[in-house]
Amino acid sequence: MPELDVVIAGAGIVGLASALKILESKPGTKLAVIEKEAGPARHQTGNNSGVIHSGIYYKPGSLKAQNCITGYNMLLDFCRQNGIEFDICGKVIVATREDELPRLNDIYERGIANGLKDIRFIDKNELKEFEPHANGIKAIHVPYTGIIDYKAVSAKYAECIIKLGGEIRYNEKVQKVSSSSGRIDVITQNSSFNTKIFINCCGLQSDEVAGLTERNVDVRIIPFRGEYYKIKPERRSLVKNLIYPVPDPAFPFLGVHFTRMLSGEVEAGPNAVLSFKKEGYHKTSFSVKDTFKTFTWKGFYSIAAKYYKTGFGEFHRSFSKKAFVKALQRLMPEITASDLSPGGAGVRAQAISINGKLIDDFLIHDNGNIVNVLNAPSPAATSSLAIGSTIAEKIKSKL
């Protein structure tokens, strides 16, 4: 059993960024990243739409706001230094109805409070200059937003970790974590590791792994699948960059939108459908265990009672292309069902507290020599190096 300083479970972008920042801040650290899949970035990181978020939506002073702004700059610096392609193309957040204007104003005020001095309101005529096919009465132009391939970023993080002396072990699913004599034994299906510090960055499985180290984990990961369509190549000219609706501030999803990707493809979506499997990327995906854990979580019923109308709408859009297109037509009246072909899907790990609150901020439990990252949804990819630096600082004195 190798004796290590740090074991990180999870080779998504947050786990890899944390490993990188620990090795940079304390060279020579004996560190291993262990991952249950055969490669990195196989779940949330590898199935998102590749947006570099500006930080405009998040409550000033929150961990999301702080880490997104800091992480944004760290990410761009890393990409420039390592030759990773990205495009700061900007986006528009569009109000299509009068009743959305107060929320649009709130988003603008948050952006200004978060230091985004170059955002500005644009009227419907100027909106047409940015996005000729978009429909709206008023919008915010956000010049900071960009697009990137987070799988490429993760691969480069992994490469840097190896260069700095770290190790990455795949096909190593955590099965047991136990402490004795101030050290921690981590048992996987193939190996055993002995370490000073254990960090759980397991994303969709983070509550399961936390349950191996904490007696009463007070949040549970409820999976939400986001399904996309792709705009057919001959109609991609409908979208120049990124077009977003005004989101519901009480619901931690941004609504169906249009996203140009580095590949040139354009995605439309996603919806946000309760998934019956944590790693379920298809409508038919089902896990008895995951479904049981969702429906036996007390907090789930508070959320269901509050958002059942929204939830039914999301399911309707999932099974009805016509309904999905209707939601898209609010932003772009020209779009039709014939313009869309089936796309992919991602699953978001959304933490819900036992008293029924959607955890809207990043959530990290620091329990001495064990750190559990229990909520790191979007903008975690943009924020990854900042989150990694935060975790590195937490454990520095313990090394």
N, C-alpha and C positions, 0 to 999 in steps of 0.2 A: 504494500500500500504506500504510494508516494506521499511524502510529507510536503505540503504546500503552504503558502501564505494566504492565498485567496483562491476560492473556487466560485465561479459565476455560472449559474444554470440559466441557459437560454442564449442562443446565438442569433437573436433578432438584433435590430439596430441598436436598441438600448443596452443590451448585454454586451455587445461588441464595443460600443462607445465607452461603456464603463470600464471594460478591460483595458482599452487603449489609454484612457485618461489616468488610470491607476499606474500603469507601466510608465507613462510619461512623467507622472508626479513623483514616483518612487522607483527609479530604475533598479533592476535586479530583483524585483519582487517575483517570487515563484508563484505563477498564476496559471490557472487552467480554466478555459471556458468549456463547459460540457453542454451538449445539445442532443435532444432525443431524435432529431431528424438526421438525414444523411448529408445535409449541407446547411448553410446559413440562410436566414431571411426567408423561411418557407411559409410563414403564416402572415401576420399583420403587415410586416415590413415588405414582403414580396408581393402582396396583393392590394396595395393601395394605389391611388391615382397619381402619385409622384409629384405632389404639390409642395413647394417651399412656402410655408405659411409666414405671413407678416407679423401676426400677433394682434390683429385689429379686433378680434372678437372677445378677447379674454379680459376678465375683471382685473382692473389695475391693482397691482400688488400681489396677485395670485401667483402660484408656482408656474402655472401655464404661461402667464404674461411674462414673468421674469425670465423663465427658461427659453421661451420662444424667441424673444428679442435677442438675448445673449447667444442662444444656440444658432440662430439665423446667421449671425456674423461669423461665428466659429465654423459653421458648415461651409459657408462660401469661401472662407480663407483656406479650409482644408481642401476643397475642390480645386481652387486655383493652384495650390501647392502640389497637388497630385494629378493634375490634368484630367479631372472628372468634368464631363460636359454638364452644363446647366444653362438655363435661359431665364433671366429676370424680365419676364414679358408683361407683368402687370395683370390686374383683373378688375372687373367691375362687379359691384354688388348692387342689384337693381330692384327698386320698388316699382311694382306694377299697379298698385292700388293706393288710394289716399290713406287708408287705415294702416299702411305699412310705413308711412313717413316718420311717425314718432320713433319706431324701432330703428329705422335707418339713421335718424339723428343720434340715438343712443350708441349705435355702433361707431359712428363718426367720433363722438365724444370719447369713447373708450380708446379708439385709435390714437387720438391726440394725447390723451393721458398716458398712453403707452409709448409715446415718443415718436409716432409716425407723422412727422411734420409735413410730409409732402402729399398726404392724402387730400382729396378735395371733392366737393360735390360737383356733379355735372348735370345739366338738364337733358331733356330727351333728344334735343338736337345734337348736343356734343356726344351723347351716348352713341349716336349713329356714326360718329367719326371713329370711335374706338371699336364698336361692334355694329356694323351696318344692319344686321338682321335681328338685333335684340329689340325687345319691346319694353318700354318703361316710361314712367313719368319723371323719375329722378334717380340718380345713382351716385355711388361713391367710386371714384377711380383710385385704385390702390397700386401704385407703381412698384411696390416692394415685392409683390408676389411673383414666384417663379415656378419652373418645372424642372424635374430631375428624375433620374432613375435610382431609387434607393437601394435596389439590389446591387448596382455598381458601387454605390457608396459603402454598403456593407462588406462587399468583397475587398475593397481597399482597406477598410478598418481591419479586417481579418489578416490581410497581408502585413499591415503595420504591426499588429499584435505579434505575429510570428517573428518579424524582424527584431522586435524589442525583447525577444526571449520568452514570450508567452506560448501557451500550447492551446490548441483547439481540438477537442475530441468529439466526434459525431457518433450517432447511434448509442448515446449514453443517457437513457431516461432515468431521472431521479426516482428512486423507490423508497428510500429511507434516509433520514437525517437525524443523527443523534450526537449529543455532546457528552464529553467526559474529560476530566482533568484539563479544562480550559481549551480543549481542541474539539474539532467537529469531524465526525465521520459521515461521508456522503456515499451512499451505496446506490449504484445504478444496476441495470440488468446485466452489464458486462464487466464492471470494474468497481473498485472502492478507492476513495480519496480521503486523505486526512489533511485537514486545513485549519488555519487559525480563524479564517473568516469565510462565511458562506453568504453569497448574494443571489437572491432569487429574482431573475428577470424573465420569467417564463410566460409573460403575456396572458394568453387565453387560459393557461394552466396555472397562473400565479397563485390563485387562491388554494388550489389543490396542494401545491408545493409548500405554501405558507402553513397549511394545516399540518404539515409534518414537523413544523418548528414552533408554532404558536397554539396554545390550547384552545383559545376562543377567537378565531378570526371573525371580525365583526362586519366584513363585507364579503360578497360573493360575486364572481364574474358571471354576468348574464350575457350570452353572445347575441349579437345582432348582425345579420347578414346584409351586406350592401351589394345590390345587383346592378350591373351596368349594361347599357347597350352601347354599341359603337356606331358612329355615323359612317355610312358607306363612303368610300373614297371619292366618288363623284360629287358628294354633297358636303365634304369637309370645309369647303369655302364659306359655309354658313357661319362658322366660328373662327375668329381670328386668334383668340387667346383663351381667357377663362371668364365665364359668365355665371354669376351666383345669384340666387334669390336672397331676399331678406329672411334670415332664419327666425324661428321661434326661439326667443331667449331662454325659455324654460325647458327646452328640449335640446340635448347635446348633440344634435345632428344638423347639418347645414342645408338640408333640402336638396332636391334633384338639381343638378347644375351641369354645365358644359365645360370640359377640360381638354385643351389641346395637350398632347403628350410629346416628349422629345422625338419619338418615332415618327411623328406626323399624324398619328391616329388621333381621333377625337372621341372621347367618351361622353356619354350622357347618363347621368345618374349621380349617386346611387340612391336607392330607397333605403329604408332601415327596418328590416323585418326580423322579428324574434326568430332566432335559429334554434332548432331542436338538437343541434350538435355543435360543440365548440369549434370544431374544425370542419364544419359542414358547408361546403361551397356550392351545393346544389339544392334545389327546392325539395328533393326527396331525401336529403341527408337527415339521418336520425340516430340518436344515441339514447338508449334507455337511461344510462347513468346520468348523462348531462341534462336530459329532460327532467328526470326525477329531482336532481339538485336545484334546477330552476324553480320547479313547482312546489318544492318543500321549503323554499326560502321565504320567510315571513315578509321580508321587505318587498318581494316581487309583487305581492297583492296590492300593496299601496301604490306602486307604480302602475300596475294594470288598471286600477280604479281611476287613476288620474289621467292616464293616456289611452284609455281603451278606444276612443274614437279615432285618435291618430293611428293607433296600432292596426285597427281594421282597415283604415285607408292605405296603410303601407302594404298589408297583405293583398288588398284589392289590386294595387299597382303591380305587385309581384306576379299575380296570375293573369292580369289583364294588360296586354300591351296598349290597348286603346286608352286605358286610364293613365298609364305611364306617359303616353304621348300627350294626353291632355294636360298633365302637370308640366311637361316641358314647354307646351305651347304658351303658357303664361309668360315665359321668358322669350320665346321665339315662335310667333304664330305660324311661320312658314314651315316648321318641321312637321313631317308626316310619318306615319308608320312605315311607309315604304323606304324612308331615308335611313332606317335603323336596322342593324343586324345584331344578333345576340352577342353580348360581351362576356366578361368574366364576373367574378364576385370576390369580395373579401369579407372577413368576419371580424367585427370590432369587439374587443374585450371591454365591456362596460361594467364597472364595479357599482354595485347597489348595496347600500348599508342595510343593516337588519331592521332599521326603523323606516325603510322605504324611501331613502333619498338617493337620487342619481348622483354619484360622486362626480362633480364637475371639474375637479382639479386633480393634478397629479397627487398620488398618495404613496408615501414611502414609510414603512415601519422600520425603525432602527432599534433593534433589540440586542444591544451589546455587539456580539460578534456575528450576529445574523441580521441581514438587511433584506426585507421583503418589499419589492416594488409591486404594489397592489393595484395601482391604476395609472396607466401610461398610454392613454389613447391619443389620437391626434390632438395637438401637433407634436407628438413624441419624436417622430422621425426628424422633423426640422430641429427639434430641441435636443437631439440625442447627445451631442457633445457637451452641452450645458448640464444635462441630467447626469451624464457620466462624470463630469467635474464635481458635481454636488456629491455624488456617491463616493468618489475618490477622497474628497475632503472629509466626509463622515468617517471613513475608516483609516485615514492617515495616521492618527494617533494610536490606533489599535495595532498597527504593524510595527 
